[in-house]
Amino acid sequence: MKRTAFILMASLLLATNLQGQSRGSRRDASRDPLVNVGVKAGFNSSMFFIDHLSVGGQELDDIQNNYKVGYFGAFFCRFNLKKHHYLQTEISYNVSKGSISVASTADNRDILQHSALIKTSIHSIDLPVLYGYKFVDARPYGMAFFLGPKVSYNWRKHCKNEYSGFYQQDITEKLHPFCYSAVVGLAVNVSNIFFDFRYEAALHNMVKSVTFDKNATESPYCDQDISLNRRKNVLSFSLGVIF
């Protein structure tokens, strides 16, 4: 969070400086091409927010998110509209990582073997469509605010969810193949080099089902189903080039 606050403060200070410069430097919109293309790469931090986690109908508490750093690369097209507006489409390959831990307490001692851990690694192909507004646009400097929807395809073959600390054996978590989220962010550029900082909020539960091997699980735990609803929110930072 300290790193996030620092990036936001630096961006705001830069915006103030660029706005001051833009008063003396007017942009000629006719010089903008109709379409720009670009590439970018960066890092992300995934937050798996738990809406519901129960074993045998008993809700678990003392759940903690453990953030891990993932990475991504993207190609994008920007369609310049009138004045300071634009639309941007992207295709990106993302690797998101994180884990969820559940402490062993007196309330859940009968349903957990010991402190539980769910480790997650998700490989996805993401397709956002973003509307942007350039509130600083004085060459070679610029700053824009953007938002829009995003659809993600979870590549099931490369997605892993490892469960430990449960009595249930060979637990398998299946994700919905498509997930939808809302994106909001800030982009800063100097000439054709830019960085953007964005936050993605999931719009629904990403878990399709959680199953386990009942034959390998001892009684009475073989009759205690695991129910999980969670959403993946993502904080990301990237550096790129636009042409």
N, C-alpha and C positions, 0 to 999 in steps of 0.2 A: 504493500500500500504506500510506503514511503517513496518507492520508485515511481509509482503511478502519479502521486502528488507532484513529484519533481518534474516529470514530463509535462503535466498539465500547466504548471507554473511557468516552465520554460517556453511552452507554446504560447501562452497568453502574453508573456513579455515580448516575444518575437512578433506576435500579432500587433501589439501596441506600437512597436517600432516600425513595422511595415506599413501600418495605417498612416503613420505620420509621414513616411516617405511617399505614399501613394497620393497624398494631397498635391505633391508637386510633380507627379509622374502619371499622366493619363494613358490608359490602355487603349490601343487601337484594335477593336474587336475584329476588324476585317483581316488582320494578320493571323488570326487563329484558324487552323485547319478544321474541316468539318469533323474529322475523326482523328484521335490520337490513340496509339497503342503503347503498351508498356509491359514490363515484367517487374516482379518484386519477390522478396523472400523475407522471412522473419521468424519470430518466436511467438508462442502462445502459452497461456496458463489457463487450464480448464478447471471449472468449479462445478462439481456434480452435486446439485442441490437435491436433497432427499425430501420428497413429499410424503412418502409412505414406505416403511420397511417393517415387516412383521414375520414372525416364525410361528406356525401353528395358531395363527389368529392373534398372537400377542405382540403388540407394538413395541419396538425397540427404541430406547432413548440413548442419550450420551453418544450421539453420532457426530463424527468430526470429519471435515473435508481436509485432505492432504494434497496440496497443489504440487504439480510437477510441470516442468518445462517441456513443451512440444515444439514442433516446427512446421513450416509450410512454405510452398512456392506457388506463384500465381502468374497468369497471363491475363491482361485486361484490355478492353476497348472503351474509349471515352468518346461520347458523341456530344459535341459542343453545341449548345442551344443559344438563344439570344442572350445578350448581355453576360451575366455572370453565372448562368445556369448550365448544368450538364447532366447527362445520364451516363452511367458506367456499368458495364457488364463484366463479370470476371469468371474465370474457371481456375480453381486452385486444388492442390493436393495437400491434405492436412493430416498430421499425426498428432493426436491429442492424448495426453496421459494424465493420470491422477489416481487417487485411491480414497477409500472410505474406511474409517476404522470405528469399531463399536467396542466400548469398554465393557469389561465383565463386571457386572454389578449384582447386588442381591436380587434385583427384580428380574434379571434375565439369566441368572445362573442355571436355571433348569432347562433352558432352551439353547444355550451356547456352551460349547465345550470349553472355550476360554475366550479371551479378547479376540474379536473377529476382525478380518481385514478383507476388503474387496479391492483388488488392483485392476485397473482398467487401462487399456491401450486401444484407441480407435483410429483407424485409417479411413478417411472419407474424401470424397470429391465434392466440392462446394461450388454452388452457382448463385451468387448474390446479384441483385439488380438494384443499383443505388442511384438516388437523386442527390446531386451535389450543388452547393451554392458557394461561389468564390467571394468571400467578403473582403479579401485582400487580393488584388490582381494588378500589381504594378511590376512589370518585368524588371529584373529577372526573378522577383519574389512573388510568392502567392500563399494563400491559406484558404482552405475550404472546409465547410461543414457538410457531412453527408449522412444519409440514412436510407433504409430500405429493407425489403424482405430477402431471405436467403433460404435455399433448399440444399440439403446435404444428403448425399448418397453414402451410406455406411457400407464399406467394402467388407462384408461379413467374413471372408476368407482370412483377412488380416486383422480382424478385431479380436481382442482377448479380454476375458474377464476371469480373474483367478480369485476363488473364494477359499478362505482358511479360517479356522476357529469355529466352524459349524459342525454339528454332529452329522449332518447330511453329507453323503459321499458323491463325488463326481458331479458337482453342481455345474449346470450349464445355463448361462444367461443369453437369451436371444434379443437382439435389438431390432426395432423397426427399420426397414431398409431406407426409408426416407424420413428425415427430420426437418422441421421448419423453425426458423428463428427470425428475430428482428435485429438489425444492425444499426449502430449509430457511431459516428467517429469524427476525427479531425485529421486533416492532411495539411502538411506544410511542404512547400517546394522552394528550392533555389535553382534557377534555371531548369534543367530537365531532371535534376536529382530531387527526390522527395522522400519523406517518411510519413506514415500514417499510424494513428493510434485509434483502435476501435474496441467496442464492447458489443458482444452478441448475446442476446437473451433468448433462450429456448422458449417455444410457445406451447409445448406439450410434453408428455411423458415419452421417453425414448425406449423404454423397456417393453418388449413384446411378451416375454414369458421367462420364468425361472423354473427350471426342472432339475431333478437329481435322480440318481440311481437308487430306487427304493429297495431293490434286492440286496444291495451292498450296505444299506443303512440299517443299523440295529433298531429294534423296537424300544420305545414307542416313537422314536424320531422319524421313522419311515412314513408315519402318518401326519407329520407336521410340515405342511407346505410352506414355501418361502414366497412372500409377496413383496415386490419392490417397484416403486414408481420414483423415477428421478429425471432431472433435466440437466442438460449440459450448457452452462454459460461459459463464455470464453472471453478473455482479455488478451489482445494481441498487439504486437508492434512490428512494423515492417519497414524495410528500406528498398527503394526501387528506382527505376529509370523510366521516363515517359518520352516518347518520340513524336 
